Amino acid sequence: MESPHLPLGILLCLGTCGFLVAAPPAGLPRFEPQVIDDAVEIGYGLAIGDVDGDGATDIILVDKREISWFSNPDWQETAIVKNLTLRDHVCVAAADIDGDGKVEIAAGAQWNPGETTDPAQSGAVFHLERPTQEGAPWRPVPLHHDPTTHRMRWIPTEAGHELVVLPLHGIGNKNGEGENFVQARAYRIAPAKAGDAAAWSHEVLGAKLHVAHNFDFRDGFLYLGGAEGIVKEKAGGGESTPLVTAENSTPPTRGVGEIAKGADFIAAVEPFHGNDLVVYREAKDGKWTRTLLTDSLNQGHALGVGDFNGDGREDVVVGWRNPDAEGHVGVKLYFQKEDGSWYPPFWVARDLVAAEDLKVADLDRDGRPDLVVSGRSTKNLVIFWNRE
């Protein structure tokens, strides 16, 4: 297999037109892959956090039938729960909400995207209560849920943390169409009472999207991507604003699947499971410019931002899970130039991992963000160490 961290040095790839030699960005990294699991079934989602309280960042994987964590630095796998529901697990969230140095974990399951009406047959949300005995299974605490539970994450607010859960579809909608908006829902709990399902409260957020695939959080705001574009929602409050729409973006948005918020831009994969990687920047009078970085993805399904070369500017990393026009799956990185434009893409991984999800995190605390990627058809979980 061709090396995914490239002895190609400064060779960068432009779209689907092969390779070209381009002036590289400063501090071009070298990514060293480490496969820590080669028996992944699907690798639906990832979370990052300190599970055991040793001060190191661990990896949490939600797979088809099992949710497990991998301990930093030996990456030993330990099961958290298995077979929460009859259908697949689909999402996971982790954050230290009680300040004890260990993350609390929530999970979504009963993945059944075609059933948008019956909550018994589609969707499930659980708080996973940590066991008192090390190595024992965590206790699932079932919470209220809507059909087609799809994405979740813990969000810090002025009042503490809340768990935001995003279904894929509005209740009763079919093929992305119908009368109802997706009910993005915020769950709140006093940490000491998290094991009591009746103690949780929840409310529907204000975002108005008929299909909503993913969301990000930055500087106190949620950014939700869906069929109508991008909605900005204040964490812990009722403030909801349509941010990027077909009417105020040039060229018009195609509807957002994946989304990642940078300091002064929003990166998105369009449309749902789409082929376009784009960057939005705010222009004047509430307008947004849409810059196409590539239209050659196939099932773009993983997205993140980070300063990977230490130049003070955030870059965009994207992964896709089906072979592109040249027959490749993988992960590419787009470095940002000083003027806000973008270098041609840099291969992080070519054919090693068919990206289902990715997370950006400094796992070895060397000041450089690393990548964690779960692979669908490649059935693996891979760390890409960011080396100088």
Phi, psi and chi 1 to 4 in degrees:
 res  aa     phi    psi   chi1   chi2   chi3   chi4
   1 MET       -  140.9 -179.2  178.0  -66.4      -
   2 GLU   -66.6  138.0 -173.6  171.5   -3.5      -
   3 SER   -62.6  123.8  172.6      -      -      -
   4 PRO   -78.2  -13.9   28.5  -34.0      -      -
   5 HIS   -98.4    8.2   55.8   84.1      -      -
   6 LEU    59.3  102.2  -69.0 -178.3      -      -
   7 PRO   -75.5   12.5   29.4  -34.5      -      -
   8 LEU   -74.2   -9.1  -61.5  174.9      -      -
   9 GLY    62.5 -105.5      -      -      -      -
  10 ILE   -96.1    9.3   64.9  169.9      -      -
  11 LEU   -72.7  127.0  -71.6 -178.3      -      -
  12 LEU  -120.0  153.3  -54.9  177.9      -      -
  13 CYS  -105.3  135.7  173.6      -      -      -
  14 LEU  -112.2  108.0 -178.7   59.0      -      -
  15 GLY    55.7 -129.4      -      -      -      -
  16 THR  -110.0   21.0   59.0      -      -      -
  17 CYS   -99.4   27.3  -61.1      -      -      -
  18 GLY    80.5 -150.1      -      -      -      -
  19 PHE  -111.6  151.1  -71.1   97.5      -      -
  20 LEU  -141.5  154.9   57.3   83.7      -      -
  21 VAL   -89.3  123.5  177.2      -      -      -
  22 ALA  -132.2  152.9      -      -      -      -
  23 ALA   -61.3  119.5      -      -      -      -
  24 PRO   -78.2  156.4   31.3  -35.9      -      -
  25 PRO   -67.7  162.3   24.0  -32.6      -      -
  26 ALA   -64.3  143.5      -      -      -      -
  27 GLY    64.4   37.7      -      -      -      -
  28 LEU   -52.9  121.4 -165.7   67.5      -      -
  29 PRO   -79.1  166.4   30.2  -34.2      -      -
  30 ARG  -120.6  121.0  174.8  174.9   54.7   88.7
  31 PHE   -97.3  122.5  -72.7   94.4      -      -
  32 GLU  -102.6  117.5  -67.3 -177.8   -3.4      -
  33 PRO   -81.2  143.2   30.0  -33.5      -      -
  34 GLN  -134.5  112.1 -180.0 -177.9   -3.6      -
  35 VAL   -79.6  118.9  177.6      -      -      -
  36 ILE  -106.0   -7.5   61.7  172.5      -      -
  37 ASP  -154.5  124.1 -171.2  -11.2      -      -
  38 ASP  -114.1   19.7   61.3    1.7      -      -
  39 ALA  -130.9   36.6      -      -      -      -
  40 VAL   -74.4  137.5  171.7      -      -      -
  41 GLU   -79.5  -52.9  -73.9 -167.1   81.8      -
  42 ILE  -134.3  -39.8  -68.3  178.0      -      -
  43 GLY    73.5   46.9      -      -      -      -
  44 TYR   -52.6  -43.4  -81.1  111.4      -      -
  45 GLY  -159.3  164.4      -      -      -      -
  46 LEU  -132.0  153.1  -64.0  162.1      -      -
  47 ALA  -140.3  157.1      -      -      -      -
  48 ILE  -125.0  136.0  -58.2  -65.0      -      -
  49 GLY   170.0  169.8      -      -      -      -
  50 ASP   -87.6  105.5 -173.1   -6.5      -      -
  51 VAL   -81.1  -40.2  177.9      -      -      -
  52 ASP  -102.4    0.6   54.0    1.7      -      -
  53 GLY    77.6   22.0      -      -      -      -
  54 ASP   -93.4    4.3   65.4   -6.1      -      -
  55 GLY    89.0   -4.4      -      -      -      -
  56 ALA  -102.7  150.8      -      -      -      -
  57 THR   -85.5  120.4  -58.8      -      -      -
  58 ASP   -99.5  172.0  -54.1  -52.9      -      -
  59 ILE  -116.9  133.5  -62.3  169.2      -      -
  60 ILE  -117.5  128.7  -58.0  156.7      -      -
  61 LEU  -118.4  128.0  171.7   69.7      -      -
  62 VAL  -100.1  116.1   55.2      -      -      -
  63 ASP  -113.9  179.5 -153.6   -0.6      -      -
  64 LYS   -53.1  -50.6 -177.9  175.5 -177.8  177.2
  65 ARG  -116.4   -2.9  -52.3  -53.2  -47.1  162.5
  66 GLU  -145.9  145.2 -179.9  175.2  -23.8      -
  67 ILE  -115.4  127.7  -60.8  171.8      -      -
  68 SER  -140.0  165.8   55.7      -      -      -
  69 TRP  -128.3  152.5   70.0  -76.7      -      -
  70 PHE  -120.0  120.8  -62.6   78.5      -      -
  71 SER   -83.8  130.8   58.5      -      -      -
  72 ASN   -82.4  126.8 -172.3  -16.2      -      -
  73 PRO  -108.4    0.2   36.2  -35.5      -      -
  74 ASP   -88.1  -13.4   62.2    5.4      -      -
  75 TRP    60.9   32.4  -51.0  114.2      -      -
  76 GLN   -67.7  132.4  178.7   68.3   38.9      -
  77 GLU   -88.1  135.9 -178.4  178.9    7.2      -
  78 THR  -132.6  130.8  -58.5      -      -      -
  79 ALA   -71.0  140.1      -      -      -      -
  80 ILE   -98.1  -55.3  -64.7  173.3      -      -
  81 VAL  -147.7  159.8  -70.1      -      -      -
  82 LYS  -132.1  146.7  -62.8 -177.9  179.8 -179.0
  83 ASN    51.7   56.1  -59.6  -49.0      -      -
  84 LEU   -62.3  -36.1  -80.1  170.3      -      -
  85 THR  -140.6  171.9   52.2      -      -      -
  86 LEU   -66.2  -37.0  -70.7  174.7      -      -
  87 ARG   -97.3 -179.9  -66.1 -179.2  174.2   88.3
  88 ASP   -64.3  148.1  -66.2    7.2      -      -
  89 HIS   -68.2  154.8  -51.4  144.3      -      -
  90 VAL  -140.3  -24.1   69.8      -      -      -
  91 CYS  -152.8  161.6   55.4      -      -      -
  92 VAL  -150.6  149.9   66.2      -      -      -
  93 ALA  -140.0  144.5      -      -      -      -
  94 ALA  -141.9  135.4      -      -      -      -
  95 ALA  -165.1  150.9      -      -      -      -
  96 ASP   -84.8   95.3  179.7    8.5      -      -
  97 ILE   -91.7  -13.2   69.9  170.5      -      -
  98 ASP  -111.7    1.2   60.9    4.7      -      -
  99 GLY    75.4   20.8      -      -      -      -
 100 ASP   -93.7    4.9   67.9   -9.2      -      -
 101 GLY    87.0    0.1      -      -      -      -
 102 LYS  -124.7  142.1  -59.8  178.1 -178.3  179.2
 103 VAL   -75.4  147.9  -65.4      -      -      -
 104 GLU   -92.3  147.7  -80.7   65.6   49.6      -
 105 ILE  -126.2  136.2  -62.1  176.2      -      -
 106 ALA  -121.9  158.1      -      -      -      -
 107 ALA  -144.7  151.6      -      -      -      -
 108 GLY  -118.5  145.3      -      -      -      -
 109 ALA  -151.6 -165.2      -      -      -      -
 110 GLN    54.4   51.6 -166.6   74.6  -20.4      -
 111 TRP   -70.8  112.5  177.9 -129.1      -      -
 112 ASN  -150.0   73.0 -172.2   12.6      -      -
 113 PRO   -65.5  -19.9   23.9  -34.2      -      -
 114 GLY   -79.7  -16.6      -      -      -      -
 115 GLU  -100.7  106.9  172.4   52.6   67.4      -
 116 THR  -108.9    5.3   64.3      -      -      -
 117 THR  -115.4  -41.7  -57.3      -      -      -
 118 ASP   -95.5  107.9 -173.4   -9.9      -      -
 119 PRO   -70.2  -15.5   24.7  -32.9      -      -
 120 ALA   -75.5  -25.5      -      -      -      -
 121 GLN  -103.6   -8.9  -62.6  -62.2  -40.4      -
 122 SER  -147.0  124.1  177.4      -      -      -
 123 GLY    88.8  148.8      -      -      -      -
 124 ALA  -166.8  145.6      -      -      -      -
 125 VAL  -131.7  133.1  175.2      -      -      -
 126 PHE  -133.4  138.4  -61.0   92.1      -      -
 127 HIS   -87.1  134.6  165.4   69.5      -      -
 128 LEU  -103.9  112.5  -58.0 -179.9      -      -
 129 GLU   -83.6  126.6 -172.2  174.9   36.5      -
 130 ARG   -62.8  135.5 -176.7 -176.0  -67.6  -88.3
 131 PRO   -74.9  154.9   29.4  -35.0      -      -
 132 THR   -77.5  -26.3   56.3      -      -      -
 133 GLN  -100.1  124.6 -178.7  179.6   -6.2      -
 134 GLU   -59.8  133.2 -175.0  176.3  -11.4      -
 135 GLY    89.9  -11.0      -      -      -      -
 136 ALA   -76.8  157.1      -      -      -      -
 137 PRO   -63.1  148.6  -19.3   30.9      -      -
 138 TRP   -78.8  148.8  -62.7   40.2      -      -
 139 ARG   -88.7  120.4 -177.3  176.2   74.9   90.3
 140 PRO   -76.5  129.1   24.8  -30.4      -      -
 141 VAL  -110.3  106.0  179.4      -      -      -
 142 PRO   -72.3  135.9   24.3  -31.2      -      -
 143 LEU  -116.8  166.3  -53.8  179.4      -      -
 144 HIS   -54.1  146.0  174.2   88.0      -      -
 145 HIS  -151.9  162.2   72.6  -86.3      -      -
 146 ASP  -107.1  159.7  -60.0  -62.8      -      -
 147 PRO   -59.8  156.1  -23.8   34.2      -      -
 148 THR    61.3   37.0   69.5      -      -      -
 149 THR   -48.2  129.8  -62.2      -      -      -
 150 HIS  -134.6  -45.3 -172.6 -126.2      -      -
 151 ARG  -137.3  151.2  -67.9  -71.4 -176.7  -97.6
 152 MET  -154.4  157.0   60.1  170.0   52.2      -
 153 ARG  -164.5  151.9   64.6 -169.2  -62.1  166.4
 154 TRP   -78.9  135.4  -71.5  101.2      -      -
 155 ILE  -121.7  125.6  -58.5  -61.4      -      -
 156 PRO   -74.3  135.8   25.3  -31.4      -      -
 157 THR  -131.2  175.0   70.9      -      -      -
 158 GLU   -62.8  -26.8  -66.1  177.5   -2.4      -
 159 ALA   -93.7    1.5      -      -      -      -
 160 GLY   129.7 -144.9      -      -      -      -
 161 HIS  -108.4  148.1  -79.1   76.8      -      -
 162 GLU  -129.6  148.5   58.9 -173.4   33.9      -
 163 LEU   -93.7  117.1  178.0   68.4      -      -
 164 VAL  -100.9  126.8  175.5      -      -      -
 165 VAL  -120.7  131.2  178.0      -      -      -
 166 LEU  -118.1  111.6 -174.8   69.1      -      -
 167 PRO   -70.5  166.3  -15.0   29.7      -      -
 168 LEU   -81.3  -40.1 -176.2   65.8      -      -
 169 HIS  -123.3  157.5  -65.9  -70.0      -      -
 170 GLY   -70.3  150.3      -      -      -      -
 171 ILE   -60.9  126.3  -65.5  174.4      -      -
 172 GLY    84.4   -8.9      -      -      -      -
 173 ASN   -72.2  152.6  -67.0   -1.7      -      -
 174 LYS  -130.7  132.4  -63.8  -65.9 -177.5 -177.1
 175 ASN    54.5   36.0  -60.2  -43.5      -      -
 176 GLY    79.4    5.4      -      -      -      -
 177 GLU  -123.4  146.1  -62.8 -180.0   -7.6      -
 178 GLY   155.9 -177.6      -      -      -      -
 179 GLU   -84.3  -17.9  -62.3 -179.7   -4.5      -
 180 ASN  -105.5  141.4  -62.7  -44.4      -      -
 181 PHE   -83.1  155.2  -65.2  117.5      -      -
 182 VAL   -60.7  132.7  172.5      -      -      -
 183 GLN   -94.2   80.2  -65.5 -164.8  148.1      -
 184 ALA   -63.4  130.1      -      -      -      -
 185 ARG  -128.1  135.7 -167.8  176.4  -66.4  -87.8
 186 ALA  -103.6  126.8      -      -      -      -
 187 TYR  -105.9  137.8  -63.3   72.5      -      -
 188 ARG  -130.0  145.2  -58.6 -175.9  179.6  101.6
 189 ILE  -158.0  143.1 -171.1   65.8      -      -
 190 ALA   -73.2  124.0      -      -      -      -
 191 PRO   -50.1  -37.0  -29.3   36.6      -      -
 192 ALA   -67.2  -17.6      -      -      -      -
 193 LYS  -106.6   11.3  -62.1 -179.2  178.9  179.8
 194 ALA   -62.9  -23.8      -      -      -      -
 195 GLY   -77.2   -6.4      -      -      -      -
 196 ASP  -103.8  107.2  178.0    6.5      -      -
 197 ALA   -57.9  -34.1      -      -      -      -
 198 ALA   -71.3  -16.8      -      -      -      -
 199 ALA   -83.5  -11.8      -      -      -      -
 200 TRP   -78.9  139.5  -71.3   75.0      -      -
 201 SER  -111.9  161.9   64.4      -      -      -
 202 HIS  -156.6  154.2   53.6   85.4      -      -
 203 GLU  -148.8  153.8   67.5  173.4  -11.3      -
 204 VAL   -84.2  133.4  175.6      -      -      -
 205 LEU   -78.0  173.3  -57.7  179.9      -      -
 206 GLY   -90.3   -4.4      -      -      -      -
 207 ALA   -58.9  136.9      -      -      -      -
 208 LYS  -115.3   91.3  -67.8  178.3  171.1   55.2
 209 LEU  -137.0  137.3  -61.5  163.9      -      -
 210 HIS   -84.1  -29.0  -75.5   91.4      -      -
 211 VAL  -133.9  129.6  176.4      -      -      -
 212 ALA  -133.6  114.4      -      -      -      -
 213 HIS   -90.8  -37.2 -169.1  -97.6      -      -
 214 ASN  -159.8  171.2 -146.2  -26.5      -      -
 215 PHE  -151.8  162.4   66.2  102.6      -      -
 216 ASP  -131.8  169.3 -158.8    2.0      -      -
 217 PHE  -136.5  134.9  171.9   79.8      -      -
 218 ARG  -159.7  135.7 -174.3  151.8 -176.6  165.1
 219 ASP    51.7   42.0  -61.1  -29.3      -      -
 220 GLY    86.8    3.9      -      -      -      -
 221 PHE  -128.8  144.7  -70.2   92.0      -      -
 222 LEU   -90.7  144.2  -62.0  163.3      -      -
 223 TYR  -124.9  108.3  -64.1   83.5      -      -
 224 LEU  -102.9  130.0  -60.1   95.2      -      -
 225 GLY  -106.4  133.4      -      -      -      -
 226 GLY  -158.3 -166.0      -      -      -      -
 227 ALA   -60.7  -35.6      -      -      -      -
 228 GLU   -87.3   -5.3  -73.8   84.4   -1.4      -
 229 GLY   127.4 -130.3      -      -      -      -
 230 ILE  -127.5  132.2  -61.7  171.1      -      -
 231 VAL  -115.0  137.1  173.6      -      -      -
 232 LYS  -103.7  129.2 -179.1 -179.7  179.7 -179.5
 233 GLU  -130.8  128.8 -174.4  105.4   22.3      -
 234 LYS   -74.3  126.4 -175.7  171.0  176.7   57.0
 235 ALA   -65.5  132.6      -      -      -      -
 236 GLY    79.5    3.1      -      -      -      -
 237 GLY  -137.3  178.9      -      -      -      -
 238 GLY  -100.0   16.7      -      -      -      -
 239 GLU   -87.2  117.3  178.1 -175.1  -34.9      -
 240 SER  -130.9  129.5 -178.0      -      -      -
 241 THR  -132.6  123.1  -54.9      -      -      -
 242 PRO   -63.3  119.1  -18.8   31.9      -      -
 243 LEU   -99.5  -55.4 -162.1   64.7      -      -
 244 VAL  -119.3  120.9  178.5      -      -      -
 245 THR  -129.7  172.1   66.7      -      -      -
 246 ALA   -64.7  -25.2      -      -      -      -
 247 GLU   -82.4  -27.0  -70.2   72.5   31.4      -
 248 ASN  -113.8   10.7   71.8    1.5      -      -
 249 SER  -116.2  143.6   55.5      -      -      -
 250 THR  -132.2  117.3  -54.2      -      -      -
 251 PRO   -62.1  166.7  -18.6   31.9      -      -
 252 PRO   -65.2  144.3  -21.2   32.9      -      -
 253 THR   -57.5  147.5  179.3      -      -      -
 254 ARG   -97.9    5.6  -64.0 -177.4   64.8 -160.6
 255 GLY    91.9  132.9      -      -      -      -
 256 VAL   -99.6  134.1  172.0      -      -      -
 257 GLY   -97.6  -74.1      -      -      -      -
 258 GLU   -93.9  152.0  -58.8  -60.1  -35.7      -
 259 ILE  -146.7  141.5 -177.1  169.5      -      -
 260 ALA  -144.1  128.0      -      -      -      -
 261 LYS   -94.2  119.8  178.9   65.6  174.5   70.6
 262 GLY   -91.8  179.3      -      -      -      -
 263 ALA   -62.3  -42.0      -      -      -      -
 264 ASP  -133.1   23.0   62.6  -11.6      -      -
 265 PHE  -154.3  167.6   64.8   85.4      -      -
 266 ILE  -125.1  123.9  -56.6  172.7      -      -
 267 ALA   -94.7  145.9      -      -      -      -
 268 ALA  -150.5  147.7      -      -      -      -
 269 VAL  -100.2  129.1  172.0      -      -      -
 270 GLU  -132.1  151.4  -63.0 -177.5   -8.7      -
 271 PRO   -76.1 -150.6   30.5  -34.8      -      -
 272 PHE   -51.6  123.7  177.4  100.9      -      -
 273 HIS    52.6   43.7  -68.4  175.8      -      -
 274 GLY   -94.0 -172.2      -      -      -      -
 275 ASN  -112.0  -10.9   56.0  -66.0      -      -
 276 ASP   -96.2  132.5  -73.2    0.3      -      -
 277 LEU  -106.9  122.3  172.0   63.2      -      -
 278 VAL  -129.9  160.3  -54.9      -      -      -
 279 VAL  -126.0  128.4  168.6      -      -      -
 280 TYR  -102.0  135.6  -70.6  100.4      -      -
 281 ARG  -129.3  141.4  -82.4 -162.5  164.4   91.2
 282 GLU   -74.3  131.7 -169.1  169.4    8.8      -
 283 ALA  -102.1 -144.9      -      -      -      -
 284 LYS   -94.2  155.0  -64.3  179.6  179.8  179.7
 285 ASP    58.2   38.2  -57.6  -38.0      -      -
 286 GLY    75.0   11.9      -      -      -      -
 287 LYS   -91.2  157.9  -55.4  -66.2 -174.8 -179.8
 288 TRP  -131.2  138.6  -68.6   78.0      -      -
 289 THR   -94.6  139.0   60.0      -      -      -
 290 ARG  -112.3  112.2  178.9 -173.5 -174.7  -89.4
 291 THR  -104.1  122.4  -59.5      -      -      -
 292 LEU   -85.0  119.6  177.6   66.6      -      -
 293 LEU   -89.1  -36.2  -59.7 -171.0      -      -
 294 THR  -161.6  150.9 -177.0      -      -      -
 295 ASP  -118.8   22.3   60.7    0.7      -      -
 296 SER  -109.8   12.2   64.3      -      -      -
 297 LEU   -70.2  159.7  -54.3  176.4      -      -
 298 ASN  -133.5  108.3 -171.1   -2.3      -      -
 299 GLN    61.2   57.9  -64.6  -97.2  -36.8      -
 300 GLY   -60.5  125.0      -      -      -      -
 301 HIS  -143.5    7.3 -147.9  -97.8      -      -
 302 ALA  -149.7  133.7      -      -      -      -
 303 LEU  -152.4  143.0 -170.8   63.9      -      -
 304 GLY  -160.0  167.4      -      -      -      -
 305 VAL  -130.9  153.0  -61.4      -      -      -
 306 GLY   176.0  160.2      -      -      -      -
 307 ASP   -90.1   94.7  179.6    4.9      -      -
 308 PHE   -86.5  -14.6  -70.2   93.0      -      -
 309 ASN  -120.4   10.0   60.7  -25.0      -      -
 310 GLY    69.0   27.1      -      -      -      -
 311 ASP   -97.9    5.7   63.6   -0.2      -      -
 312 GLY    85.2    1.0      -      -      -      -
 313 ARG  -116.5  138.0  -64.0 -175.5  -68.5  -86.7
 314 GLU   -78.2  140.5  -73.2 -179.2  -46.6      -
 315 ASP  -111.2  170.2  -47.7  -56.2      -      -
 316 VAL  -119.1  130.3  176.1      -      -      -
 317 VAL  -118.9  136.1   59.6      -      -      -
 318 VAL  -136.9  145.1   65.5      -      -      -
 319 GLY  -131.5  151.2      -      -      -      -
 320 TRP  -135.8  158.3   63.8  102.2      -      -
 321 ARG  -114.2  -10.7   62.8 -172.5 -170.3 -177.3
 322 ASN  -115.5  150.1  -76.7    1.8      -      -
 323 PRO   -57.6  134.6  -26.6   35.5      -      -
 324 ASP   -79.9 -170.8   61.7   17.7      -      -
 325 ALA   -61.3  -24.9      -      -      -      -
 326 GLU   -95.5    5.2  -64.8 -178.0  -19.9      -
 327 GLY    87.4   15.0      -      -      -      -
 328 HIS  -110.8  145.3  -61.5  -60.7      -      -
 329 VAL  -110.3  165.7  -66.2      -      -      -
 330 GLY   155.2 -156.5      -      -      -      -
 331 VAL  -136.1  132.2  178.2      -      -      -
 332 LYS  -124.4  154.4  -74.1 -179.7  179.9  178.5
 333 LEU  -122.8  132.5 -178.2   55.4      -      -
 334 TYR  -111.8  109.2  -69.7   77.6      -      -
 335 PHE   -80.2  140.6  -68.0  100.3      -      -
 336 GLN   -91.0  136.3 -173.5  177.0  178.6      -
 337 LYS   -84.6  168.0  -63.4 -179.8 -178.8 -179.9
 338 GLU   -61.5  -31.9 -172.4  173.9   -0.6      -
 339 ASP   -87.4    6.4   63.8    0.6      -      -
 340 GLY    89.6   -4.3      -      -      -      -
 341 SER   -84.1 -174.1   61.1      -      -      -
 342 TRP  -131.4  140.1  -56.9   86.7      -      -
 343 TYR   -71.4  159.1  -72.8   95.6      -      -
 344 PRO   -57.3  154.0  -24.4   34.0      -      -
 345 PRO   -67.2  149.5   21.7  -32.6      -      -
 346 PHE  -113.0  128.6  171.4   89.4      -      -
 347 TRP   -73.5  120.7  -81.3  101.0      -      -
 348 VAL   -86.9  -44.1  174.7      -      -      -
 349 ALA  -147.8  124.8      -      -      -      -
 350 ARG  -118.2  108.8 -177.6  164.8   52.2 -164.6
 351 ASP    77.0   -6.3  -61.6  -30.3      -      -
 352 LEU   -75.2  -34.8  176.3   61.9      -      -
 353 VAL  -142.3  127.6   57.5      -      -      -
 354 ALA   -91.5   94.6      -      -      -      -
 355 ALA   -65.0  120.0      -      -      -      -
 356 GLU   -96.7  -39.0  179.4   75.9    7.1      -
 357 ASP  -152.3  158.6 -165.9   17.2      -      -
 358 LEU  -146.7  155.2   67.7   77.3      -      -
 359 LYS  -134.8  144.6  -71.8  -70.5 -179.5  -74.6
 360 VAL  -103.1  123.6  178.5      -      -      -
 361 ALA  -160.1  145.9      -      -      -      -
 362 ASP   -88.6   88.0 -176.7    4.0      -      -
 363 LEU   -73.6  -29.2  -62.1  176.0      -      -
 364 ASP  -105.0    7.1   53.8    5.5      -      -
 365 ARG    55.6   42.1  -68.9  176.2  -77.8 -172.8
 366 ASP  -101.7    6.9   65.1   -5.7      -      -
 367 GLY    88.0   -2.1      -      -      -      -
 368 ARG  -115.4  129.3  -66.0 -174.0  -63.5  -88.1
 369 PRO   -69.4  133.1   23.7  -31.6      -      -
 370 ASP   -99.1  175.1  -52.1  -60.2      -      -
 371 LEU  -123.2  139.2  -78.0  170.1      -      -
 372 VAL  -118.3  126.5 -176.3      -      -      -
 373 VAL  -132.1  130.4 -174.4      -      -      -
 374 SER   -99.4  136.7   58.0      -      -      -
 375 GLY  -108.3  133.6      -      -      -      -
 376 ARG   -81.3  -77.6 -170.9  178.3 -179.0   99.0
 377 SER   -68.8  -24.9   61.9      -      -      -
 378 THR   -81.1  -13.4   50.4      -      -      -
 379 LYS    55.7   49.3  -60.2 -171.9  177.4  -59.3
 380 ASN  -144.7  165.1   51.5    6.5      -      -
 381 LEU  -125.9  122.7  177.3   60.5      -      -
 382 VAL  -129.9  134.7 -173.1      -      -      -
 383 ILE   -97.1  133.9  -61.2  171.0      -      -
 384 PHE  -110.6  106.0  -67.0   92.7      -      -
 385 TRP   -78.3  128.4  -62.6  102.3      -      -
 386 ASN   -87.8  104.4 -176.4   -7.8      -      -
 387 ARG  -108.4  154.1  -52.5  -58.6 -169.2 -162.9
 388 GLU   -73.8      -  -69.6 -178.3  -31.4      -
